[in-house]
Amino acid sequence: MNIHFQDLIPEDFDNNSRVWIYQCNRIFTMKEALQLEETLENFTKEWNSHGSPVKGFANLFFGQFIIIMADETLVKVGGCSTDSILRFIKNIEQDYHVELLDRQTLAFIIKEKVQLLPLSEVNYYIQNELITADTLYFNNTILTKKELLKNWIIPVKESWLASRIPSSNFP
C-alpha cells in the first residue's frame, strides 16, 4: 500500500494551516469518490469566514479520509466557519449513508489495507499480535498542516495510543 500522500497536500498553504480529518466507516465507491471530489471542491470555493473567502483545501485520501484544511494567514476561520464544516460533514453522512464523526473507531494499516477497529478491541488485537508497536496508525488528532505531513500516519509506538497500552503487550 502506497502511504505517501504528502505530494497531494498543497505546498502554498502555511505549515500552521488548520486541519480537520474525518474518517469514514467504509471506503467510498469509485462513483461516490468522484462525486465527493466535486462536492469537496465546491465547499472550499464557497467557504467564507465573516464574509471573506477562506483559503481552503479538501480532498479524499485512501478512499475513506476526508481532510479539510484552512490557511489562516489572511482570513481566520471563526466559529460560524467551523460550524459550516460540521454541517457539510453531516450532509455527506446523510447523502452517502456513512459515518464520519465516530471517534471511537481507530484506523491502522494491517496487511497492506486500512483496517478500522473499535477502540474497545485494540488490546485484543495487540495481545494476538495483529497490531504491533510498528503497525502504522492514522493519527486523526492532528491539527496543523505540519503535523499532517509528519505525524498523520505513524507507528503505534509513536502515537498517543502507545501511552494507553501497557508496553508489555507489545511483542
PLY file of the C-alpha trace (Angstrom):
ply
format ascii 1.0
element vertex 171
property float x
property float y
property float z
element edge 170
property int vertex1
property int vertex2
end_header
0.00 0.00 0.00
1.42 3.37 -1.00
1.11 5.65 2.01
2.91 8.65 0.52
0.15 11.26 0.45
2.31 14.31 1.15
2.61 15.28 -2.52
-1.17 15.74 -2.62
-1.12 18.44 0.08
-0.87 21.98 -1.33
2.60 23.44 -0.89
1.32 27.02 -0.91
-0.53 26.56 2.42
1.20 27.75 5.58
2.57 24.98 7.84
0.25 26.24 10.61
-2.85 25.84 8.45
-5.67 24.25 10.44
-6.59 20.67 9.59
-9.69 18.58 10.21
-9.72 14.85 9.45
-12.92 12.85 9.10
-12.57 9.08 8.90
-15.29 7.20 7.09
-16.61 3.88 8.36
-16.13 2.41 4.89
-14.32 3.07 1.63
-16.28 5.24 -0.79
-17.05 3.57 -4.11
-15.34 4.98 -7.18
-18.58 6.66 -8.27
-19.07 8.16 -4.80
-15.44 9.30 -4.64
-15.76 11.14 -7.95
-18.96 12.84 -6.79
-17.39 13.64 -3.44
-14.36 15.19 -5.10
-16.63 17.72 -6.79
-18.56 18.31 -3.56
-15.33 18.96 -1.63
-14.08 21.34 -4.30
-17.36 23.29 -4.24
-17.25 23.53 -0.44
-13.79 25.10 -0.44
-14.72 27.51 -3.25
-17.73 28.77 -1.27
-16.16 28.64 2.21
-16.27 32.02 3.95
-15.40 33.40 7.35
-17.11 36.63 8.37
-17.85 37.33 4.71
-14.28 36.79 3.48
-13.25 33.78 1.40
-11.23 31.15 3.26
-8.16 29.74 1.53
-9.31 26.15 1.82
-8.44 22.69 0.64
-10.45 19.49 0.91
-9.79 16.07 -0.52
-10.47 12.37 -0.04
-7.46 10.24 0.92
-7.17 6.46 0.78
-10.82 6.35 -0.26
-12.07 6.99 3.26
-10.45 10.00 4.93
-11.74 13.49 4.23
-9.13 16.10 5.02
-10.13 19.75 5.18
-7.51 22.45 5.58
-7.68 26.22 6.04
-4.73 28.55 5.61
-5.43 31.26 8.17
-2.59 33.61 7.24
-5.08 36.05 5.67
-8.52 35.02 6.96
-9.08 33.37 10.34
-11.67 30.60 10.48
-14.22 31.64 13.10
-16.98 29.74 14.89
-19.51 30.01 12.08
-16.93 28.76 9.58
-16.08 25.73 11.69
-19.80 25.11 12.17
-20.16 25.09 8.38
-17.59 22.26 8.23
-19.65 20.19 10.65
-22.87 20.85 8.69
-21.04 19.91 5.49
-19.74 16.66 7.00
-23.20 15.77 8.36
-24.65 16.32 4.88
-22.06 13.93 3.44
-23.03 11.38 6.08
-26.68 11.64 5.04
-26.02 11.72 1.29
-23.73 8.68 1.28
-25.13 6.79 4.29
-21.78 6.77 6.10
-20.35 7.71 9.48
-17.64 10.36 9.60
-17.84 11.55 13.21
-17.14 8.32 15.13
-14.04 9.00 17.22
-14.20 5.58 18.92
-13.02 3.75 15.80
-9.32 3.80 15.00
-7.62 3.16 11.67
-4.48 1.10 11.13
-2.65 -0.33 8.16
-2.77 -4.09 8.61
-1.75 -6.46 5.81
-1.42 -3.58 3.35
-5.01 -2.36 3.91
-6.70 0.27 6.02
-8.42 -1.57 8.85
-10.88 0.08 11.20
-11.00 -1.19 14.76
-13.18 -0.15 17.68
-11.08 1.40 20.43
-12.53 -1.17 22.83
-10.95 -4.03 20.80
-7.45 -2.64 20.35
-5.98 -4.56 23.30
-7.30 -7.82 21.85
-5.53 -7.11 18.56
-2.31 -6.26 20.38
-2.43 -9.37 22.55
-2.95 -11.50 19.45
-0.11 -9.69 17.64
-2.32 -8.35 14.88
-1.16 -4.89 15.98
2.46 -4.40 16.98
4.47 -1.39 18.07
5.42 -0.89 14.42
1.89 -1.15 12.96
1.03 2.07 11.17
-1.74 4.11 12.75
-3.78 7.02 11.34
-3.41 9.78 13.93
-6.57 11.76 13.20
-5.97 14.05 16.19
-3.51 16.27 14.33
-4.40 19.95 13.99
-1.99 21.57 11.51
-0.55 21.01 8.05
2.90 20.48 9.55
1.56 17.73 11.84
-0.38 16.23 8.92
2.74 15.91 6.82
4.88 14.42 9.60
2.55 12.72 12.07
-0.64 11.55 10.40
0.50 8.01 9.59
2.83 6.85 12.32
3.82 3.65 14.10
1.61 2.84 17.09
4.66 3.21 19.37
4.88 6.91 18.39
1.19 7.67 18.87
-0.96 8.77 21.80
-2.25 5.20 21.80
1.09 3.80 22.99
0.70 5.51 26.36
-2.67 3.81 26.91
-1.40 0.35 26.16
0.98 -1.41 28.54
4.35 -1.85 26.86
4.33 -5.49 27.99
1.55 -6.08 25.44
3.89 -5.32 22.57
5.83 -8.37 21.39
0 1
1 2
2 3
3 4
4 5
5 6
6 7
7 8
8 9
9 10
10 11
11 12
12 13
13 14
14 15
15 16
16 17
17 18
18 19
19 20
20 21
21 22
22 23
23 24
24 25
25 26
26 27
27 28
28 29
29 30
30 31
31 32
32 33
33 34
34 35
35 36
36 37
37 38
38 39
39 40
40 41
41 42
42 43
43 44
44 45
45 46
46 47
47 48
48 49
49 50
50 51
51 52
52 53
53 54
54 55
55 56
56 57
57 58
58 59
59 60
60 61
61 62
62 63
63 64
64 65
65 66
66 67
67 68
68 69
69 70
70 71
71 72
72 73
73 74
74 75
75 76
76 77
77 78
78 79
79 80
80 81
81 82
82 83
83 84
84 85
85 86
86 87
87 88
88 89
89 90
90 91
91 92
92 93
93 94
94 95
95 96
96 97
97 98
98 99
99 100
100 101
101 102
102 103
103 104
104 105
105 106
106 107
107 108
108 109
109 110
110 111
111 112
112 113
113 114
114 115
115 116
116 117
117 118
118 119
119 120
120 121
121 122
122 123
123 124
124 125
125 126
126 127
127 128
128 129
129 130
130 131
131 132
132 133
133 134
134 135
135 136
136 137
137 138
138 139
139 140
140 141
141 142
142 143
143 144
144 145
145 146
146 147
147 148
148 149
149 150
150 151
151 152
152 153
153 154
154 155
155 156
156 157
157 158
158 159
159 160
160 161
161 162
162 163
163 164
164 165
165 166
166 167
167 168
168 169
169 170
